[in-house]
Amino acid sequence: MDIIEKLLLENKAWAAERITDDPGFFKRLSALQQPEFLWIGCSDSRVSANEITGTQPGEIFVHRNVANLVVNTDLNLLTVLEYAVRFLKVKHIIVCGHYGCGGVQAAMTRKDFGVINKWLLNIKDIIRMHKEELLEIKDESQKSNRIVELNVFEQVLNLSKTSIIQEFWRKEKRPVLHGWVYGLNDGLIKPICKVDNKSKIDEVFEFDVDY
């Protein structure tokens, strides 16, 4: 049996177990999608939104990329964000990074990773912005962990700068933005920041538009 066949068999076993536990599970799931959360996480295979939060299929709408970035030119991310906020009406958006992030560790080096360099520039900018604080941290592992936290914080701020978020903050007082970091060593989530419609962002990023 090859590895792909094994995955398909595992899927059949999982589906059968679901039906045994709850005969109406898939009928309900296929009829409606009403998640309260949008999860913007890292593509790392060890950090699955449903697994680490103990939630079920249908509860979290998910977007993942290398190092959980919110880039204002990323059409993929912006499409997911627009759909989640405008049509799914999510109440919370979670940006979740994780300690030991390979994207962050790569951005800390001067190594050439080819086309990946363009993506990593977003993290290198965060390292530049917080250079003074980071220079005080001598241990490379601790420095990496701090960059992970700063990265999450900056991505939450990037969300708050979008017209999508500002529109629905004004119209419906949602969503609440959360920054979290997951620990691979202990399985625990550390809250880093929380931003909502009452939070003040720099006026240069505010859109003066009536919605």
Buried (B, 14 or more C-beta within 10 A) or exposed (E): EEEEEEEEEEEEEEEEEBEEEEEEBEEEBEEEEEBBBBBBBBEBEEBEBBEBBEBEEBBBBBBBBBBBBBBEEBEEBBEBBBBBBEEBBBBBBBBBBBBBBEBBBBBBEEEEEEEBEEBBEBBBEBBEEBEEEBEEBEEEEEBBBBBBBBBBBBBBBBBBBBBBBBBBBEEEEBBBBBBBBBBEEEEEBBEBBEBBBEBEBEEEEEEEEEE
